[in-house]
Amino acid sequence: MSTIIPTGGPNLNAVPAPKKQTLATNYLSFTGGDNDWSQQFLPELYEAEVERYGDRTVSSFLRMVGAEMPMTSDQVVWSEQGRLHLSYEGAALVASTGVITVSAGHAVRANQTIVVSDGTTTVKAFVSAVTATTITAKRYDKAAFSTDTDFADGSVSLFVFGAEFNKGTSGMSGAVTPSFASFTNQPIIIKDKYEVSGSDASQIGWVEITGESGQSGYLWYLKAEGDTRTRFEDYLEMAVVEGENAAALSGAAVAGVKGTEGLFAAIQDRGHVTAGVDGSSAAEDLSDFDEILKKLDKQGAIEENMLFLNREVSLNIDDMLAAQNSYGAGGTSYGVFSNSEDMALNLGFSGFRRGSYDFYKTDWKYLNDATTRGLVTDIRGVLVPAGTSTVYDKVLGKNIKRPFLHVRYRASEADDRKMKSWTTGSVGGAFTSDLDAMEVHYLSERCLVVQGANNFMILN
């Protein structure tokens, strides 16, 4: 029997074969000009969702460097130590009389000894008399500050280094009360919601996905709910990184909107902000980090510091270190690499040592992502001290150790507002209202505590 080939039209499906085999008579040709893709009975469908942007979440920064602790109040208040020694900048010297005026007042007492400098000449002096805003100082080496024109009337800096009394005299007049700085922050309420109608929920469609937390499998319409939840979890971190107090905002206040002091705001207010690293250049080199060391020396000298950087600065630092000779050329020691040349010249540095400081660096995705700080690029990195700080907790009434960065969230036995989630509506198992939809609600109430912000630095 001869094979019959249908004629009079395009070759749709010539002769079916009894087995799964490729024959000249049982396949469709889409290259002959008479056929197109619209004739395909069953298109090839890809069930798996393409991870076009990889891991899209930008959170993890606070999990790496901080902690989360509950609180029950509308505010968190803490105190930080003041300077131990007395020093004053911008005081006005009358060179002929030795009278130094400190406009904001001072705590220097008679019979104390001070170092005075106008930026060019530095001398030691004895404090012979004081008022609330003035210090009368006598140079040890010459009759007056104006002798030999060493000093002219103008601005000077000074600090106390001791005291001197004659025999048989009374003790020190007055006392110095240690100073401290008190800071406060308040939590904000963060909310979001996902919604799907009953009609859309009944249209079953499965998608194979891989979640940002590493989970994988098939999800129905709740794939969108998973994305909403992940985005909200990112907001929990972004809100306390970017937060601003409402009092610092211009324009008319919005009733009930207080704001909260975030990481960037705290550093800009009480920490250090640099352009590049050294304040003048966008290129990172060892001289840049020497400028960082000088700032750290003035602020407490915390030995271990973490650098959270965007891609540009991270690569610049890799190039900077790769350009150095191994085993500590130029005063640089690769102690964190066990002084291994192979490790030190690996372009994937995780840390290095300069002077008495260790720097550990990592890329911060938040600064690179095109939908977050990677969009505006004005902050290129953040230096965060490692370890803990000791502060006085006014609620507990004692000194406690806390991470420099930690999140406080509202919680009590009645309600934990760290991360709340609940479902309302009449779809998906919820029967709380006559709304023909399922609503998934998210809520958190939290703030960030930045202790010792003077040890932090923003790289602009």
HELIX and SHEET records of a PDB file:
HELIX    1   1 TRP A   37  GLN A   39  5                                   3    
HELIX    2   2 PHE A   61  VAL A   65  1                                   5    
HELIX    3   3 THR A  147  THR A  149  5                                   3    
HELIX    4   4 GLY A  198  ALA A  201  1                                   4    
HELIX    5   5 LYS A  223  GLU A  242  1                                  20    
HELIX    6   6 ALA A  246  ALA A  248  5                                   3    
HELIX    7   7 LEU A  263  ARG A  270  1                                   8    
HELIX    8   8 LEU A  286  GLN A  299  1                                  14    
HELIX    9   9 ARG A  311  ALA A  322  1                                  12    
HELIX   10  10 ALA A  329  GLY A  331  5                                   3    
HELIX   11  11 GLY A  335  PHE A  337  5                                   3    
HELIX   12  12 GLU A  341  ALA A  344  1                                   4    
HELIX   13  13 LYS A  365  ASN A  368  1                                   4    
HELIX   14  14 ARG A  373  VAL A  376  1                                   4    
HELIX   15  15 ALA A  453  ASN A  455  5                                   3    
SHEET    1   A 4 GLU A  68  MET A  71  0                                        
SHEET    2   A 4 LEU A 405  ARG A 410  1                                        
SHEET    3   A 4 ALA A 437  VAL A 450 -1                                        
SHEET    4   A 4 ILE A 188  SER A 197 -1                                        
SHEET    1   B 4 GLU A  68  MET A  71  0                                        
SHEET    2   B 4 LEU A 405  ARG A 410  1                                        
SHEET    3   B 4 ALA A 437  VAL A 450 -1                                        
SHEET    4   B 4 LYS A 420  GLY A 425 -1                                        
SHEET    1   C 4 PHE A 180  ASN A 185  0                                        
SHEET    2   C 4 VAL A  76  GLN A  81 -1                                        
SHEET    3   C 4 THR A 388  ASP A 393 -1                                        
SHEET    4   C 4 LYS A 398  PRO A 403 -1                                        
SHEET    1   D 7 SER A  87  VAL A  94  0                                        
SHEET    2   D 7 VAL A  99  THR A 101 -1                                        
SHEET    3   D 7 THR A 134  ARG A 139 -1                                        
SHEET    4   D 7 THR A 122  VAL A 130 -1                                        
SHEET    5   D 7 GLN A 112  SER A 117 -1                                        
SHEET    6   D 7 GLY A 154  ALA A 163 -1                                        
SHEET    7   D 7 SER A  87  VAL A  94 -1                                        
SHEET    1   E 2 VAL A 207  THR A 210  0                                        
SHEET    2   E 2 SER A 216  LEU A 219 -1                                        
SHEET    1   F 7 HIS A 272  THR A 274  0                                        
SHEET    2   F 7 MET A 457  LEU A 459  1                                        
SHEET    3   F 7 GLY A 381  PRO A 385 -1                                        
SHEET    4   F 7 GLU A 304  LEU A 309 -1                                        
SHEET    5   F 7 TYR A 357  ASP A 363  1                                        
SHEET    6   F 7 GLY A 351  ARG A 354 -1                                        
SHEET    7   F 7 THR A 332  SER A 333 -1                                        
END                                                                             
